[in-house]
Amino acid sequence: MNKASSSDANGREKKRESRFSSMQQSKLEALAVSAILEHRLLIAADEAVYEEWARATADPSISAAVLKSLQEEYVARQKKSEVQQEELSEIIDALGYVPEVPLDKHE
């Protein structure tokens, strides 16, 4: 995975040029809002899978294969969320602020 920064010989972090830094402010803000909304959806879906996995773990009638499948899905979702969170962080860093995003698209 590429990191947005690296350390020099003295342990100080050096920031690399972001792939988003050359974007126009308005496009970057729209991208940030979109990424925040996507992040919210991913979190909600991850929570649903986790809750299903937790319920299944407590149910002795659920097979080990089903439990393993739910666990693998949850872990895969966590990895996807981590990648998306890193991209969102890079976008916010390039923008310089967190834009206002409604809690619900209908607001």
PDB file as gemmi writes it, atoms N, CA and C in Angstrom:
CRYST1    1.000    1.000    1.000  90.00  90.00  90.00 P 1                      
ATOM      1  N   MET A   1       0.827  -1.172   0.000  1.00  0.00           N  
ATOM      2  CA  MET A   1       0.000   0.000   0.000  1.00  0.00           C  
ATOM      3  C   MET A   1       0.874   1.239   0.000  1.00  0.00           C  
ATOM      4  N   ASN A   2       0.526   2.234  -0.773  1.00  0.00           N  
ATOM      5  CA  ASN A   2       1.278   3.479  -0.799  1.00  0.00           C  
ATOM      6  C   ASN A   2       0.833   4.361   0.348  1.00  0.00           C  
ATOM      7  N   LYS A   3       1.774   4.894   1.054  1.00  0.00           N  
ATOM      8  CA  LYS A   3       1.476   5.822   2.137  1.00  0.00           C  
ATOM      9  C   LYS A   3       1.637   7.236   1.612  1.00  0.00           C  
ATOM     10  N   ALA A   4       0.903   8.173   2.195  1.00  0.00           N  
ATOM     11  CA  ALA A   4       0.977   9.564   1.764  1.00  0.00           C  
ATOM     12  C   ALA A   4       2.191  10.268   2.333  1.00  0.00           C  
ATOM     13  N   SER A   5       2.888   9.632   3.250  1.00  0.00           N  
ATOM     14  CA  SER A   5       4.074  10.238   3.814  1.00  0.00           C  
ATOM     15  C   SER A   5       5.110   9.167   4.079  1.00  0.00           C  
ATOM     16  N   SER A   6       6.350   9.603   4.280  1.00  0.00           N  
ATOM     17  CA  SER A   6       7.431   8.697   4.625  1.00  0.00           C  
ATOM     18  C   SER A   6       8.319   9.413   5.620  1.00  0.00           C  
ATOM     19  N   SER A   7       9.229   8.677   6.250  1.00  0.00           N  
ATOM     20  CA  SER A   7      10.116   9.292   7.233  1.00  0.00           C  
ATOM     21  C   SER A   7      11.486   9.516   6.631  1.00  0.00           C  
ATOM     22  N   ASP A   8      12.122  10.629   7.007  1.00  0.00           N  
ATOM     23  CA  ASP A   8      13.490  10.854   6.563  1.00  0.00           C  
ATOM     24  C   ASP A   8      14.459  10.249   7.579  1.00  0.00           C  
ATOM     25  N   ALA A   9      15.745  10.460   7.389  1.00  0.00           N  
ATOM     26  CA  ALA A   9      16.765   9.857   8.249  1.00  0.00           C  
ATOM     27  C   ALA A   9      16.645  10.311   9.702  1.00  0.00           C  
ATOM     28  N   ASN A  10      16.053  11.468   9.942  1.00  0.00           N  
ATOM     29  CA  ASN A  10      15.904  11.983  11.305  1.00  0.00           C  
ATOM     30  C   ASN A  10      14.559  11.633  11.915  1.00  0.00           C  
ATOM     31  N   GLY A  11      13.783  10.800  11.243  1.00  0.00           N  
ATOM     32  CA  GLY A  11      12.496  10.373  11.779  1.00  0.00           C  
ATOM     33  C   GLY A  11      11.356  11.348  11.531  1.00  0.00           C  
ATOM     34  N   ARG A  12      11.632  12.433  10.821  1.00  0.00           N  
ATOM     35  CA  ARG A  12      10.559  13.393  10.517  1.00  0.00           C  
ATOM     36  C   ARG A  12       9.767  12.894   9.329  1.00  0.00           C  
ATOM     37  N   GLU A  13       8.475  13.172   9.364  1.00  0.00           N  
ATOM     38  CA  GLU A  13       7.638  12.763   8.235  1.00  0.00           C  
ATOM     39  C   GLU A  13       7.751  13.761   7.104  1.00  0.00           C  
ATOM     40  N   LYS A  14       7.838  13.230   5.881  1.00  0.00           N  
ATOM     41  CA  LYS A  14       7.826  14.049   4.675  1.00  0.00           C  
ATOM     42  C   LYS A  14       6.567  13.675   3.905  1.00  0.00           C  
ATOM     43  N   LYS A  15       5.768  14.668   3.575  1.00  0.00           N  
ATOM     44  CA  LYS A  15       4.546  14.387   2.820  1.00  0.00           C  
ATOM     45  C   LYS A  15       4.847  14.359   1.335  1.00  0.00           C  
ATOM     46  N   ARG A  16       4.280  13.355   0.665  1.00  0.00           N  
ATOM     47  CA  ARG A  16       4.379  13.293  -0.796  1.00  0.00           C  
ATOM     48  C   ARG A  16       3.238  14.106  -1.386  1.00  0.00           C  
ATOM     49  N   GLU A  17       3.415  14.492  -2.619  1.00  0.00           N  
ATOM     50  CA  GLU A  17       2.372  15.225  -3.334  1.00  0.00           C  
ATOM     51  C   GLU A  17       1.159  14.314  -3.492  1.00  0.00           C  
ATOM     52  N   SER A  18       0.005  14.778  -3.082  1.00  0.00           N  
ATOM     53  CA  SER A  18      -1.224  14.008  -3.182  1.00  0.00           C  
ATOM     54  C   SER A  18      -1.724  13.999  -4.620  1.00  0.00           C  
ATOM     55  N   ARG A  19      -2.293  12.890  -5.033  1.00  0.00           N  
ATOM     56  CA  ARG A  19      -2.872  12.822  -6.373  1.00  0.00           C  
ATOM     57  C   ARG A  19      -4.090  13.726  -6.498  1.00  0.00           C  
ATOM     58  N   PHE A  20      -4.599  14.219  -5.362  1.00  0.00           N  
ATOM     59  CA  PHE A  20      -5.770  15.089  -5.373  1.00  0.00           C  
ATOM     60  C   PHE A  20      -5.403  16.571  -5.283  1.00  0.00           C  
ATOM     61  N   SER A  21      -4.154  16.894  -5.020  1.00  0.00           N  
ATOM     62  CA  SER A  21      -3.769  18.280  -4.756  1.00  0.00           C  
ATOM     63  C   SER A  21      -3.913  19.205  -5.969  1.00  0.00           C  
ATOM     64  N   SER A  22      -3.931  18.657  -7.173  1.00  0.00           N  
ATOM     65  CA  SER A  22      -4.052  19.512  -8.355  1.00  0.00           C  
ATOM     66  C   SER A  22      -5.509  19.727  -8.793  1.00  0.00           C  
ATOM     67  N   MET A  23      -6.441  19.128  -8.068  1.00  0.00           N  
ATOM     68  CA  MET A  23      -7.857  19.273  -8.431  1.00  0.00           C  
ATOM     69  C   MET A  23      -8.388  20.643  -8.012  1.00  0.00           C  
ATOM     70  N   GLN A  24      -9.381  21.101  -8.757  1.00  0.00           N  
ATOM     71  CA  GLN A  24     -10.058  22.347  -8.399  1.00  0.00           C  
ATOM     72  C   GLN A  24     -10.785  22.149  -7.072  1.00  0.00           C  
ATOM     73  N   GLN A  25     -10.844  23.207  -6.265  1.00  0.00           N  
ATOM     74  CA  GLN A  25     -11.461  23.158  -4.939  1.00  0.00           C  
ATOM     75  C   GLN A  25     -12.900  22.626  -5.003  1.00  0.00           C  
ATOM     76  N   SER A  26     -13.684  23.115  -5.959  1.00  0.00           N  
ATOM     77  CA  SER A  26     -15.090  22.696  -6.035  1.00  0.00           C  
ATOM     78  C   SER A  26     -15.211  21.210  -6.359  1.00  0.00           C  
ATOM     79  N   LYS A  27     -14.374  20.705  -7.250  1.00  0.00           N  
ATOM     80  CA  LYS A  27     -14.406  19.279  -7.592  1.00  0.00           C  
ATOM     81  C   LYS A  27     -13.895  18.439  -6.435  1.00  0.00           C  
ATOM     82  N   LEU A  28     -12.904  18.938  -5.743  1.00  0.00           N  
ATOM     83  CA  LEU A  28     -12.351  18.227  -4.597  1.00  0.00           C  
ATOM     84  C   LEU A  28     -13.382  18.147  -3.472  1.00  0.00           C  
ATOM     85  N   GLU A  29     -14.111  19.239  -3.264  1.00  0.00           N  
ATOM     86  CA  GLU A  29     -15.150  19.230  -2.234  1.00  0.00           C  
ATOM     87  C   GLU A  29     -16.260  18.245  -2.599  1.00  0.00           C  
ATOM     88  N   ALA A  30     -16.673  18.229  -3.851  1.00  0.00           N  
ATOM     89  CA  ALA A  30     -17.700  17.271  -4.290  1.00  0.00           C  
ATOM     90  C   ALA A  30     -17.210  15.834  -4.116  1.00  0.00           C  
ATOM     91  N   LEU A  31     -15.948  15.596  -4.428  1.00  0.00           N  
ATOM     92  CA  LEU A  31     -15.352  14.275  -4.255  1.00  0.00           C  
ATOM     93  C   LEU A  31     -15.326  13.892  -2.774  1.00  0.00           C  
ATOM     94  N   ALA A  32     -14.996  14.855  -1.916  1.00  0.00           N  
ATOM     95  CA  ALA A  32     -14.960  14.608  -0.470  1.00  0.00           C  
ATOM     96  C   ALA A  32     -16.352  14.252   0.050  1.00  0.00           C  
ATOM     97  N   VAL A  33     -17.360  14.995  -0.359  1.00  0.00           N  
ATOM     98  CA  VAL A  33     -18.733  14.707   0.065  1.00  0.00           C  
ATOM     99  C   VAL A  33     -19.142  13.310  -0.386  1.00  0.00           C  
ATOM    100  N   SER A  34     -18.847  12.982  -1.621  1.00  0.00           N  
ATOM    101  CA  SER A  34     -19.161  11.655  -2.148  1.00  0.00           C  
ATOM    102  C   SER A  34     -18.443  10.559  -1.361  1.00  0.00           C  
ATOM    103  N   ALA A  35     -17.174  10.777  -1.054  1.00  0.00           N  
ATOM    104  CA  ALA A  35     -16.394   9.786  -0.306  1.00  0.00           C  
ATOM    105  C   ALA A  35     -16.912   9.635   1.120  1.00  0.00           C  
ATOM    106  N   ILE A  36     -17.350  10.726   1.735  1.00  0.00           N  
ATOM    107  CA  ILE A  36     -17.909  10.659   3.087  1.00  0.00           C  
ATOM    108  C   ILE A  36     -19.211   9.867   3.073  1.00  0.00           C  
ATOM    109  N   LEU A  37     -20.069  10.133   2.084  1.00  0.00           N  
ATOM    110  CA  LEU A  37     -21.326   9.385   1.978  1.00  0.00           C  
ATOM    111  C   LEU A  37     -21.059   7.897   1.746  1.00  0.00           C  
ATOM    112  N   GLU A  38     -20.078   7.594   0.882  1.00  0.00           N  
ATOM    113  CA  GLU A  38     -19.711   6.199   0.642  1.00  0.00           C  
ATOM    114  C   GLU A  38     -19.192   5.558   1.923  1.00  0.00           C  
ATOM    115  N   HIS A  39     -18.404   6.299   2.675  1.00  0.00           N  
ATOM    116  CA  HIS A  39     -17.855   5.776   3.929  1.00  0.00           C  
ATOM    117  C   HIS A  39     -18.973   5.452   4.914  1.00  0.00           C  
ATOM    118  N   ARG A  40     -19.949   6.322   5.000  1.00  0.00           N  
ATOM    119  CA  ARG A  40     -21.098   6.074   5.890  1.00  0.00           C  
ATOM    120  C   ARG A  40     -21.837   4.797   5.490  1.00  0.00           C  
ATOM    121  N   LEU A  41     -22.029   4.605   4.184  1.00  0.00           N  
ATOM    122  CA  LEU A  41     -22.708   3.396   3.707  1.00  0.00           C  
ATOM    123  C   LEU A  41     -21.898   2.142   4.029  1.00  0.00           C  
ATOM    124  N   LEU A  42     -20.581   2.215   3.833  1.00  0.00           N  
ATOM    125  CA  LEU A  42     -19.717   1.076   4.138  1.00  0.00           C  
ATOM    126  C   LEU A  42     -19.779   0.724   5.623  1.00  0.00           C  
ATOM    127  N   ILE A  43     -19.748   1.733   6.469  1.00  0.00           N  
ATOM    128  CA  ILE A  43     -19.810   1.492   7.916  1.00  0.00           C  
ATOM    129  C   ILE A  43     -21.130   0.817   8.284  1.00  0.00           C  
ATOM    130  N   ALA A  44     -22.221   1.310   7.747  1.00  0.00           N  
ATOM    131  CA  ALA A  44     -23.533   0.725   8.042  1.00  0.00           C  
ATOM    132  C   ALA A  44     -23.601  -0.728   7.580  1.00  0.00           C  
ATOM    133  N   ALA A  45     -23.090  -1.007   6.388  1.00  0.00           N  
ATOM    134  CA  ALA A  45     -23.092  -2.379   5.871  1.00  0.00           C  
ATOM    135  C   ALA A  45     -22.179  -3.272   6.701  1.00  0.00           C  
ATOM    136  N   ASP A  46     -21.021  -2.750   7.090  1.00  0.00           N  
ATOM    137  CA  ASP A  46     -20.097  -3.512   7.933  1.00  0.00           C  
ATOM    138  C   ASP A  46     -20.754  -3.870   9.265  1.00  0.00           C  
ATOM    139  N   GLU A  47     -21.451  -2.913   9.847  1.00  0.00           N  
ATOM    140  CA  GLU A  47     -22.130  -3.157  11.120  1.00  0.00           C  
ATOM    141  C   GLU A  47     -23.195  -4.236  10.975  1.00  0.00           C  
ATOM    142  N   ALA A  48     -23.930  -4.208   9.877  1.00  0.00           N  
ATOM    143  CA  ALA A  48     -24.967  -5.218   9.647  1.00  0.00           C  
ATOM    144  C   ALA A  48     -24.356  -6.619   9.536  1.00  0.00           C  
ATOM    145  N   VAL A  49     -23.253  -6.729   8.812  1.00  0.00           N  
ATOM    146  CA  VAL A  49     -22.582  -8.027   8.667  1.00  0.00           C  
ATOM    147  C   VAL A  49     -22.030  -8.482  10.015  1.00  0.00           C  
ATOM    148  N   TYR A  50     -21.458  -7.548  10.775  1.00  0.00           N  
ATOM    149  CA  TYR A  50     -20.924  -7.900  12.087  1.00  0.00           C  
ATOM    150  C   TYR A  50     -22.040  -8.395  13.008  1.00  0.00           C  
ATOM    151  N   GLU A  51     -23.167  -7.681  13.011  1.00  0.00           N  
ATOM    152  CA  GLU A  51     -24.290  -8.082  13.861  1.00  0.00           C  
ATOM    153  C   GLU A  51     -24.810  -9.464  13.469  1.00  0.00           C  
ATOM    154  N   GLU A  52     -24.889  -9.744  12.182  1.00  0.00           N  
ATOM    155  CA  GLU A  52     -25.317 -11.059  11.713  1.00  0.00           C  
ATOM    156  C   GLU A  52     -24.327 -12.128  12.158  1.00  0.00           C  
ATOM    157  N   TRP A  53     -23.052 -11.835  12.041  1.00  0.00           N  
ATOM    158  CA  TRP A  53     -22.002 -12.767  12.480  1.00  0.00           C  
ATOM    159  C   TRP A  53     -22.117 -13.019  13.985  1.00  0.00           C  
ATOM    160  N   ALA A  54     -22.328 -11.959  14.776  1.00  0.00           N  
ATOM    161  CA  ALA A  54     -22.465 -12.091  16.232  1.00  0.00           C  
ATOM    162  C   ALA A  54     -23.693 -12.922  16.591  1.00  0.00           C  
ATOM    163  N   ARG A  55     -24.810 -12.673  15.907  1.00  0.00           N  
ATOM    164  CA  ARG A  55     -26.029 -13.466  16.161  1.00  0.00           C  
ATOM    165  C   ARG A  55     -25.788 -14.929  15.807  1.00  0.00           C  
ATOM    166  N   ALA A  56     -25.152 -15.159  14.670  1.00  0.00           N  
ATOM    167  CA  ALA A  56     -24.896 -16.531  14.226  1.00  0.00           C  
ATOM    168  C   ALA A  56     -23.954 -17.256  15.185  1.00  0.00           C  
ATOM    169  N   THR A  57     -22.975 -16.533  15.721  1.00  0.00           N  
ATOM    170  CA  THR A  57     -22.034 -17.127  16.672  1.00  0.00           C  
ATOM    171  C   THR A  57     -22.753 -17.605  17.930  1.00  0.00           C  
ATOM    172  N   ALA A  58     -23.775 -16.884  18.335  1.00  0.00           N  
ATOM    173  CA  ALA A  58     -24.525 -17.237  19.543  1.00  0.00           C  
ATOM    174  C   ALA A  58     -25.554 -18.342  19.302  1.00  0.00           C  
ATOM    175  N   ASP A  59     -25.788 -18.691  18.052  1.00  0.00           N  
ATOM    176  CA  ASP A  59     -26.802 -19.695  17.707  1.00  0.00           C  
ATOM    177  C   ASP A  59     -26.117 -21.038  17.431  1.00  0.00           C  
ATOM    178  N   PRO A  60     -26.312 -22.016  18.311  1.00  0.00           N  
ATOM    179  CA  PRO A  60     -25.638 -23.309  18.131  1.00  0.00           C  
ATOM    180  C   PRO A  60     -26.094 -24.082  16.889  1.00  0.00           C  
ATOM    181  N   SER A  61     -27.212 -23.690  16.305  1.00  0.00           N  
ATOM    182  CA  SER A  61     -27.695 -24.403  15.119  1.00  0.00           C  
ATOM    183  C   SER A  61     -27.016 -23.937  13.828  1.00  0.00           C  
ATOM    184  N   ILE A  62     -26.238 -22.856  13.899  1.00  0.00           N  
ATOM    185  CA  ILE A  62     -25.553 -22.333  12.713  1.00  0.00           C  
ATOM    186  C   ILE A  62     -24.272 -23.140  12.501  1.00  0.00           C  
ATOM    187  N   SER A  63     -24.074 -23.569  11.275  1.00  0.00           N  
ATOM    188  CA  SER A  63     -22.908 -24.409  10.967  1.00  0.00           C  
ATOM    189  C   SER A  63     -21.604 -23.617  11.003  1.00  0.00           C  
ATOM    190  N   ALA A  64     -20.521 -24.347  11.199  1.00  0.00           N  
ATOM    191  CA  ALA A  64     -19.190 -23.731  11.209  1.00  0.00           C  
ATOM    192  C   ALA A  64     -18.883 -23.096   9.861  1.00  0.00           C  
ATOM    193  N   ALA A  65     -19.354 -23.698   8.775  1.00  0.00           N  
ATOM    194  CA  ALA A  65     -19.106 -23.155   7.435  1.00  0.00           C  
ATOM    195  C   ALA A  65     -19.773 -21.791   7.270  1.00  0.00           C  
ATOM    196  N   VAL A  66     -20.989 -21.651   7.788  1.00  0.00           N  
ATOM    197  CA  VAL A  66     -21.696 -20.373   7.706  1.00  0.00           C  
ATOM    198  C   VAL A  66     -20.975 -19.330   8.559  1.00  0.00           C  
ATOM    199  N   LEU A  67     -20.556 -19.714   9.754  1.00  0.00           N  
ATOM    200  CA  LEU A  67     -19.820 -18.791  10.623  1.00  0.00           C  
ATOM    201  C   LEU A  67     -18.532 -18.328   9.965  1.00  0.00           C  
ATOM    202  N   LYS A  68     -17.821 -19.271   9.359  1.00  0.00           N  
ATOM    203  CA  LYS A  68     -16.571 -18.923   8.683  1.00  0.00           C  
ATOM    204  C   LYS A  68     -16.835 -17.970   7.528  1.00  0.00           C  
ATOM    205  N   SER A  69     -17.886 -18.226   6.782  1.00  0.00           N  
ATOM    206  CA  SER A  69     -18.241 -17.362   5.657  1.00  0.00           C  
ATOM    207  C   SER A  69     -18.563 -15.943   6.129  1.00  0.00           C  
ATOM    208  N   LEU A  70     -19.329 -15.827   7.210  1.00  0.00           N  
ATOM    209  CA  LEU A  70     -19.661 -14.507   7.753  1.00  0.00           C  
ATOM    210  C   LEU A  70     -18.402 -13.796   8.258  1.00  0.00           C  
ATOM    211  N   GLN A  71     -17.525 -14.537   8.899  1.00  0.00           N  
ATOM    212  CA  GLN A  71     -16.289 -13.950   9.386  1.00  0.00           C  
ATOM    213  C   GLN A  71     -15.430 -13.460   8.221  1.00  0.00           C  
ATOM    214  N   GLU A  72     -15.300 -14.258   7.192  1.00  0.00           N  
ATOM    215  CA  GLU A  72     -14.509 -13.869   6.025  1.00  0.00           C  
ATOM    216  C   GLU A  72     -15.093 -12.645   5.334  1.00  0.00           C  
ATOM    217  N   GLU A  73     -16.422 -12.592   5.250  1.00  0.00           N  
ATOM    218  CA  GLU A  73     -17.060 -11.425   4.647  1.00  0.00           C  
ATOM    219  C   GLU A  73     -16.792 -10.175   5.477  1.00  0.00           C  
ATOM    220  N   TYR A  74     -16.886 -10.312   6.790  1.00  0.00           N  
ATOM    221  CA  TYR A  74     -16.637  -9.167   7.665  1.00  0.00           C  
ATOM    222  C   TYR A  74     -15.193  -8.682   7.527  1.00  0.00           C  
ATOM    223  N   VAL A  75     -14.242  -9.594   7.539  1.00  0.00           N  
ATOM    224  CA  VAL A  75     -12.821  -9.224   7.407  1.00  0.00           C  
ATOM    225  C   VAL A  75     -12.566  -8.551   6.059  1.00  0.00           C  
ATOM    226  N   ALA A  76     -13.154  -9.084   4.996  1.00  0.00           N  
ATOM    227  CA  ALA A  76     -12.987  -8.484   3.664  1.00  0.00           C  
ATOM    228  C   ALA A  76     -13.574  -7.074   3.636  1.00  0.00           C  
ATOM    229  N   ARG A  77     -14.715  -6.895   4.271  1.00  0.00           N  
ATOM    230  CA  ARG A  77     -15.334  -5.567   4.325  1.00  0.00           C  
ATOM    231  C   ARG A  77     -14.468  -4.583   5.114  1.00  0.00           C  
ATOM    232  N   GLN A  78     -13.849  -5.059   6.179  1.00  0.00           N  
ATOM    233  CA  GLN A  78     -12.977  -4.207   6.976  1.00  0.00           C  
ATOM    234  C   GLN A  78     -11.784  -3.738   6.151  1.00  0.00           C  
ATOM    235  N   LYS A  79     -11.228  -4.633   5.353  1.00  0.00           N  
ATOM    236  CA  LYS A  79     -10.099  -4.263   4.492  1.00  0.00           C  
ATOM    237  C   LYS A  79     -10.526  -3.221   3.465  1.00  0.00           C  
ATOM    238  N   LYS A  80     -11.703  -3.419   2.866  1.00  0.00           N  
ATOM    239  CA  LYS A  80     -12.212  -2.457   1.891  1.00  0.00           C  
ATOM    240  C   LYS A  80     -12.460  -1.096   2.553  1.00  0.00           C  
ATOM    241  N   SER A  81     -13.013  -1.116   3.758  1.00  0.00           N  
ATOM    242  CA  SER A  81     -13.274   0.125   4.484  1.00  0.00           C  
ATOM    243  C   SER A  81     -11.973   0.848   4.833  1.00  0.00           C  
ATOM    244  N   GLU A  82     -10.944   0.086   5.163  1.00  0.00           N  
ATOM    245  CA  GLU A  82      -9.650   0.694   5.494  1.00  0.00           C  
ATOM    246  C   GLU A  82      -9.068   1.420   4.280  1.00  0.00           C  
ATOM    247  N   VAL A  83      -9.136   0.787   3.127  1.00  0.00           N  
ATOM    248  CA  VAL A  83      -8.631   1.404   1.900  1.00  0.00           C  
ATOM    249  C   VAL A  83      -9.426   2.671   1.586  1.00  0.00           C  
ATOM    250  N   GLN A  84     -10.745   2.581   1.717  1.00  0.00           N  
ATOM    251  CA  GLN A  84     -11.592   3.729   1.421  1.00  0.00           C  
ATOM    252  C   GLN A  84     -11.331   4.853   2.420  1.00  0.00           C  
ATOM    253  N   GLN A  85     -11.103   4.510   3.694  1.00  0.00           N  
ATOM    254  CA  GLN A  85     -10.812   5.513   4.721  1.00  0.00           C  
ATOM    255  C   GLN A  85      -9.499   6.232   4.421  1.00  0.00           C  
ATOM    256  N   GLU A  86      -8.503   5.500   3.955  1.00  0.00           N  
ATOM    257  CA  GLU A  86      -7.219   6.122   3.611  1.00  0.00           C  
ATOM    258  C   GLU A  86      -7.395   7.103   2.448  1.00  0.00           C  
ATOM    259  N   GLU A  87      -8.188   6.711   1.455  1.00  0.00           N  
ATOM    260  CA  GLU A  87      -8.438   7.617   0.324  1.00  0.00           C  
ATOM    261  C   GLU A  87      -9.210   8.844   0.788  1.00  0.00           C  
ATOM    262  N   LEU A  88     -10.216   8.643   1.623  1.00  0.00           N  
ATOM    263  CA  LEU A  88     -10.993   9.761   2.153  1.00  0.00           C  
ATOM    264  C   LEU A  88     -10.089  10.717   2.927  1.00  0.00           C  
ATOM    265  N   SER A  89      -9.200  10.181   3.725  1.00  0.00           N  
ATOM    266  CA  SER A  89      -8.265  11.007   4.490  1.00  0.00           C  
ATOM    267  C   SER A  89      -7.375  11.827   3.559  1.00  0.00           C  
ATOM    268  N   GLU A  90      -6.916  11.208   2.479  1.00  0.00           N  
ATOM    269  CA  GLU A  90      -6.076  11.914   1.512  1.00  0.00           C  
ATOM    270  C   GLU A  90      -6.861  13.051   0.838  1.00  0.00           C  
ATOM    271  N   ILE A  91      -8.120  12.793   0.520  1.00  0.00           N  
ATOM    272  CA  ILE A  91      -8.969  13.822  -0.099  1.00  0.00           C  
ATOM    273  C   ILE A  91      -9.163  14.984   0.871  1.00  0.00           C  
ATOM    274  N   ILE A  92      -9.490  14.669   2.133  1.00  0.00           N  
ATOM    275  CA  ILE A  92      -9.711  15.712   3.142  1.00  0.00           C  
ATOM    276  C   ILE A  92      -8.430  16.514   3.369  1.00  0.00           C  
ATOM    277  N   ASP A  93      -7.292  15.824   3.409  1.00  0.00           N  
ATOM    278  CA  ASP A  93      -6.007  16.525   3.571  1.00  0.00           C  
ATOM    279  C   ASP A  93      -5.775  17.499   2.421  1.00  0.00           C  
ATOM    280  N   ALA A  94      -6.053  17.065   1.189  1.00  0.00           N  
ATOM    281  CA  ALA A  94      -5.858  17.936   0.027  1.00  0.00           C  
ATOM    282  C   ALA A  94      -6.832  19.111   0.051  1.00  0.00           C  
ATOM    283  N   LEU A  95      -8.058  18.856   0.505  1.00  0.00           N  
ATOM    284  CA  LEU A  95      -9.072  19.905   0.576  1.00  0.00           C  
ATOM    285  C   LEU A  95      -8.745  20.900   1.686  1.00  0.00           C  
ATOM    286  N   GLY A  96      -8.260  20.388   2.798  1.00  0.00           N  
ATOM    287  CA  GLY A  96      -7.891  21.262   3.908  1.00  0.00           C  
ATOM    288  C   GLY A  96      -8.964  21.424   4.963  1.00  0.00           C  
ATOM    289  N   TYR A  97     -10.113  20.844   4.747  1.00  0.00           N  
ATOM    290  CA  TYR A  97     -11.195  20.898   5.728  1.00  0.00           C  
ATOM    291  C   TYR A  97     -12.190  19.789   5.414  1.00  0.00           C  
ATOM    292  N   VAL A  98     -13.045  19.510   6.398  1.00  0.00           N  
ATOM    293  CA  VAL A  98     -14.104  18.520   6.194  1.00  0.00           C  
ATOM    294  C   VAL A  98     -15.363  19.277   5.778  1.00  0.00           C  
ATOM    295  N   PRO A  99     -15.858  19.012   4.580  1.00  0.00           N  
ATOM    296  CA  PRO A  99     -17.057  19.736   4.130  1.00  0.00           C  
ATOM    297  C   PRO A  99     -18.299  19.283   4.899  1.00  0.00           C  
ATOM    298  N   GLU A 100     -19.284  20.159   4.935  1.00  0.00           N  
ATOM    299  CA  GLU A 100     -20.555  19.787   5.573  1.00  0.00           C  
ATOM    300  C   GLU A 100     -21.252  18.770   4.705  1.00  0.00           C  
ATOM    301  N   VAL A 101     -21.727  17.708   5.351  1.00  0.00           N  
ATOM    302  CA  VAL A 101     -22.442  16.648   4.651  1.00  0.00           C  
ATOM    303  C   VAL A 101     -23.692  16.357   5.473  1.00  0.00           C  
ATOM    304  N   PRO A 102     -24.857  16.414   4.847  1.00  0.00           N  
ATOM    305  CA  PRO A 102     -26.083  16.135   5.599  1.00  0.00           C  
ATOM    306  C   PRO A 102     -26.073  14.710   6.145  1.00  0.00           C  
ATOM    307  N   LEU A 103     -26.731  14.522   7.286  1.00  0.00           N  
ATOM    308  CA  LEU A 103     -26.817  13.183   7.860  1.00  0.00           C  
ATOM    309  C   LEU A 103     -27.636  12.254   6.983  1.00  0.00           C  
ATOM    310  N   ASP A 104     -28.586  12.820   6.264  1.00  0.00           N  
ATOM    311  CA  ASP A 104     -29.445  12.033   5.399  1.00  0.00           C  
ATOM    312  C   ASP A 104     -29.554  12.778   4.072  1.00  0.00           C  
ATOM    313  N   LYS A 105     -29.553  12.034   2.967  1.00  0.00           N  
ATOM    314  CA  LYS A 105     -29.626  12.683   1.646  1.00  0.00           C  
ATOM    315  C   LYS A 105     -30.896  13.501   1.474  1.00  0.00           C  
ATOM    316  N   HIS A 106     -31.917  13.231   2.285  1.00  0.00           N  
ATOM    317  CA  HIS A 106     -33.205  13.925   2.140  1.00  0.00           C  
ATOM    318  C   HIS A 106     -33.247  15.238   2.908  1.00  0.00           C  
ATOM    319  N   GLU A 107     -32.159  15.570   3.626  1.00  0.00           N  
ATOM    320  CA  GLU A 107     -32.165  16.816   4.414  1.00  0.00           C  
ATOM    321  C   GLU A 107     -31.913  18.017   3.552  1.00  0.00           C  
TER     322      GLU A 107                                                      
END                                                                             
